[in-house]
């Protein structure tokens, strides 16, 4: 009997290896259960993957492509981590290859086990911002279609979403996890985002409170994303964000945040 409740591996054999660089392997381990009994444990040994939630101009980048096992799925950009590649580097690469977006920075949202009992794969989740468009570079055999969705469509499914052309925007569990974790992080920074139908004035008021009263302990990058999802879809809001993005760090950071708050306040007073 194993008192710590953990499994251990006694032996392993590979039945088949294939895929990129033969890194996907059907494997059978001789595994010792916590009760001391040895059993055969078949599983797929697979590379880790990444998913990237990229925000730009108040919207989230999504991709639709046909997958051999599941048909067409719309989810967040992502793919496999190459051998000896860091997950963050893979996230930047996959985002650029599939969407053409070059991220100024990434924020880790942790990782999830994609199929905990049958596969070794973990999906590393990232939030990306400060994205600039560029050319795509899709792998052979890929046919990826980029589209943009509002945060409300991803985070607040309702009757409107069910009646849309794409009833369930995210068909990938790791992408859903990224949306959920990002939503939790954003609520901790600034509370609920403006409602789906709010105009610029209402959205600017909410954004002003976040810019002016931001938590000094919170990561400013999360505050930037909150502001983008609040006012980034409006030209005036996007202009404020562009200046703040370039000045939110460094010796003039406080002045940049104060100026952004002042400009948002002026917009909010127009009602």
Buried (B, 14 or more C-beta within 10 A) or exposed (E): EEEEEEEEEEEBEEEEEEEEEEBBBBBBBBBBBEEEEEEEBEBBBBBBBBBBBBBBBBBBBBBBBEEEEEEEBBBBBBBBBBEEBEBBBBBBBBBBBBBBBBBEBBBEBEBBEBEEEEBBBBBBBBBBBBBEEEEBEEEEEBEBEBBBBBBBBBBBBEEEBEEEEBEEBBBBBBBBBBBBBBBEBBEEBBEEBBEEEBEBEBBBBBBBBBBBEBEEEBEBBBBBBBBBBBBBBBEBBBEBBEEBBEBBEEEEEEEBBEBBBEBBBEBBEEE
